[in-house]
Amino acid sequence: MRVIEFLRFMGNTKGLRGRGLRQAVEAAAERLDLTGVMMMPTGKLSRGFRQRVSIAQALLGDPKVLVLDEPTSGLDPHQVIAVRDLIGSLGGRHTVLLASHVLPEIEKIATRVMILLDGALLTADALKHAAASVTLRLRAAGPEAEVRSALDAVAGVRDIAAAQGGGGEASGVEPAVYLIEAERRPALAPDIVAALVSRGIAVSEFTEAAPDLERIFLGLTRRPAKAAA
């Protein structure tokens, strides 16, 4: 089918007829920037435009909820950005439920993230986990065992990981980089620095890392699904 034929067909399946159908197709085509390809066969379109056509047909009838399954799968970087921006623009008028395994894309689009594992809902709002906790990047010179011991003694510290490619070995000779996951609280940073300095460990960098949905995902999915739910 040509794009216009496909959109009219899908509109018919949703009960649209006559003037209402024409207006709905025109509005969807304009919103998805399809007016220049309406007379082309859908099979001749690029994958990015075919995704736009699919979203356009979903918008016919002005649904309250849109369900999109891996909408950027198989697209080149330019098409990914275009579809991502398009999905973001839909959020003001529709509830958009987006299913995806690409966590960086979810971070850029979603205002609320739910994580499923084997059919079990591990969290209904993963971004709240990011707000309740903080990931800190630490560069410190000292034996790794001593650094870990000092950090473990600080209230609220949950996890300590030596960062790969941190620019040094965790041997105490050269500064090494650690990622610290901790409960967010006002005195956390001063307490960490004081604990390290009191043991003679030199701190050359101490910053807050951006929330990492991947770390939240891994932390939740490593626990038994039943216990997390």
Buried (B, 14 or more C-beta within 10 A) or exposed (E): EBBBEBBBEBBEEBEBEEEEBEEBBBBBBEBBEBEEBBEBEBEEBEEBBBBBBBBBBBBBBEEEEBEBEEBBBEBEEEBBBBBBEBBBEBBEEBEBEBEBEEBEBBBBBBEEBEBEBEEEEBBEEBBEBBEEBBBBBBBBBBBBEBBBEBBEEBEBBEEBEBBEEBEBEBEBEEBBBBBBBBEEEEEBBEBBBEBBEEBEBEBEEBEEBEBBBEBBBEBBBEEEBEEBB
